[in-house]
Amino acid sequence: MAAGNRRSGLTGNRLIMTTNQSGRLVILTGPSCAGKTPLVRAFRRFWPEQTGALRPVVLRNSRSPRPSEVDGVEHHFRTRDHIERLHDDERYVVIDVRGDLQALDVVELTESLESGDALYEGNPYVARELLTNSRLADIQRLSVFLSPLSKEEIQYLREQPAVSLRGLTTEMMRRRQLRRGHRLKGMLSAHDLDDAERRAARAYDELRMAHEFDLVIPNHDGEDSENWDAFYYPLGDARKTLLAVVDLVTGEIPGSAEKWEPDLLPE
């Protein structure tokens, strides 16, 4: 299993976890625009009983909200100065996320897990902190990484002499970022373009973190794909990814789930 303090294990087609606490932390992560947000929306729409028991983990964030985001729902949006001051508060962990600052309230999370399950959906930097923070050593976790490429595709591309995996990943995620930006805002500002480029440029290094998590789910229908909700019911890889995550949350290991080795992606 991946490094860290996570308590979990694989046996047969089941995902087994042991802990002294009643609550479980489900971690859904991956590069920006990998499809995490529409996946969670679809999960809540079609499996309300399962998702209703998963309280969202909401962090403080120094960036401005996107047009569809609500303060206190996706994040607690605060000034950068406010979050920088939390470095001195022992109940928080402050994490640099692609140039933005996010603050995790560790005390709030541990208290929440004492009475039920929780769901973190977000970037790999906070997700890694949730795996390795010593104050969270005894909690039960299920960690899932969404990847825009499958293990087989990566292995194939590594054998092609003209392919740069880093360059290909950056271009793939750049296109997704720009499509998402146009969908949300229409006309993009220079700041929007810089933000999209920064997120795309980080995607490859974030993929190299995937082996640290329990399982990887390849998902080619990213956040910009209409397969999530254009026809109400998810279609294509969006549907396959949704069903795979449902299986994992209910304790089954889907056939599409992968375990990545640390050296799968070269530096």
N, C-alpha and C positions, 0 to 999 in steps of 0.2 A: 504494500500500500504506500501512498505518498507520505513524504516526510511531514513531521509536525506532531501536534498533540492530539489529533483527532482520534476518537474511539469509534472504530467501525471495522467491518470485515466482510469478505465475500465468501460465499459457500454455495456451490451449485448455481442455481438460478435465483438465489435469494441474496439480499443485502442485509447483513446482520449487524446490529449496533448494540453496544452495551454501555450503560452509564448508571450512575447513582442518582441522577436527576430525572424528573418526569418529562421535562420538555426536550424537544429536539430542534436543532437549528438546521434548516434546509438552506443551502447556499447554491444559488444559480448565478454563474458568472461567465465571462467571456469578453472579447474585445468589444469596443463601442460599435453599435449597429449590427451585432451578431444575431439579434432577434430576441433578446431577453425580455424586453418590455411587452411586445405583442404576445409572446408566449404566456407570460403571467396573466395578461388580460384574458386570453382565451381560456386558460386554466380556470380562472375565477368565473368565467361565464358558463362553462360547461360542467365544471366539477365544483359547484359552490360549497358542498358539504365538506370536501377535503380542504379546500382553500380557506374556507371560513374559519377553520381551526388554526390557520397559520397567520399569526400576527406579523405585519410587516416591520422590518428593522429600518427605521428612518434615521438617517444621519444628518448632521449639519453640513452645509455645503457653501463654499464661498462663491460659486458661479451664479450667474443670473438664471432664473427659471426659463425654460422653453415655453413657447406659447400654450402648450397643452398641460403644463405642469402646475400643480397647486401647492403652495407653501404648507408644510405639515403633512403632505400626502407622499409625494415622491421624495422630498427632502425638506429639511428646515433651512431655508435660504437665509444666510447671514452674511455680514460683511467679512472681508478677509481679516481685518483687524480683530474682529470679535473671535474668530476661530483661532487666530494666532495666540490670543490670550489663553486659550484652553490648554496650550502646552503645559501651563503651570498648574492645571487642575488634574489631580491624580485619577479622577473618575473617567477622564477622557483619553482616547488615543487619537492623535492628529496625524493624518496621512496625506502625503502629496499625491494627487491623482491627475496626471497629465498637466501639471501646472496649476490646478485648482487644489484647494485644501478641503478635506472632509474630516469631520470629527465623529468618532464612535463613542457613545456613552456606554462604557463597559458595565457599570453598575446597573443601569436601566435594563440592559440586555439580560444580565444574569438574573435579575429579579423577575423579569418577564418570563424567562424559561422555567422558573420555579412553578409557574402555574399553567404552562402550556407550550405549544410549539411556536416557532417563529420562522419567517422567511426573509433571507437577504437576497435581493436581486440587484446586481450591480457590477462594478468593475473588479478586475482581478487583484488590485492592490489592497482594497478593503477586504476582499475575500481571503487573501493570503493572511492578513492580520487575524481574521476570524479563525483561521486554522492554527496559527502558531502562537498567539498571545497567551502568555503563561497564566493569566487570570481566567482564561477560558478553557484550561486544560481538561477539566472534568465534564464538559458538556458533550452531549451526544450530537453528532453532525452527519449530514449527508451532503456531499459537495459535488456539484455537476458543472462541467465546463462546456459551453457551446462553442463550436469551432466552425468557421466557414469552409474548412477543408477536412476531408476524412484522412485517416491514417494511410489508407491505400493510395490516395491521391498524392499525399506528401511523398511517400516512398517512390511513386512513379516519377514525380517531378524532380526528385533528387537525382535521378538517373539521366535526366535530359541535360546535355552540356550547355545549351543556350539559355537555360532557365535560371534566374535568380529567385529563390523562394522568398527572400525578403522583399525584392522589388515587386514580384507578383502579388504578394499579400498586401503590400502598401497600395498598389493600384486598385486591387479588388475592393479594399475597404474605403479608399478615396471615392470611388464611384458610389458606393453605398452612402457615404456621408453626404455627398453632394445631392444625391437624389432625396435623402431625408430632409436636408436643408431646404431644398426647393419646395418639397411637399408642405413643410411646416411654415415657411416664411415667404416663398415666392422669390423675391429679389434678395440676394445674399450680399451682406456687407463685407468689407475687407476683414473685419473681426471674425465674421462667420466663416470665411474662407480659411483664415489662419487656424481657427479652432478645428475645422474639418481636417486640415492637413496635419495638425498635431496629433489628432486621434488616429488618423490613418497611419502615420509614421510609427506610432507606438504599437500597432496591432501585432506585428511579427514578434516582438519581444514579449508581448502578452501571451501569444500562442505558445511560446517557449516555457510558460509557466503552467501549461495545461496538465503536465504529468504530476503536478503536486496535488491534484484533486482526485476524488474517488474514481470518477468516470468522465469520459468525454463523449458528447453527442454531436456528431457532424450535422450541420444545419446549413443548407445552401439558400434557404429562404430567409434572408436577413430582415432587419427591421423595415427596410424599404419595400419589401415584397407585398404585392396585393393579395398573395395567397393566404394571408392571415385572416382578413375580414371582408374582402371585396364581395364575397358570395356568402357571407355570414359564417358558414362552416369552413374551418381551415382546410386547405387543399395542399397537395404536393408534399414537399419536405416539411412545410409548416405543420401539417397534420401528423406526419411521422414523428417529428420532434416533440410535439405536444403529447402524443401517446407514449413516447418513450419516457418523458419526464413524469407523466402520471404513473407509469409502471414503477419508476424508481421511488417516488414518494410513497407508494403503497407497498414497497418492499420487494418488487420483482426487478430482475435485471433484463432489460430488453435486448433483443438481438443486435440492435444498432449501436449499443453502448460499446465504447472502446476504452482500453487502458493504454496510455502512451508511455513510452520509455523516455527517460531524461534526455537521451541523445537523438531523439527522432528528428528534431529540427536543429540544424547546425547554426553556429553563431554567424 
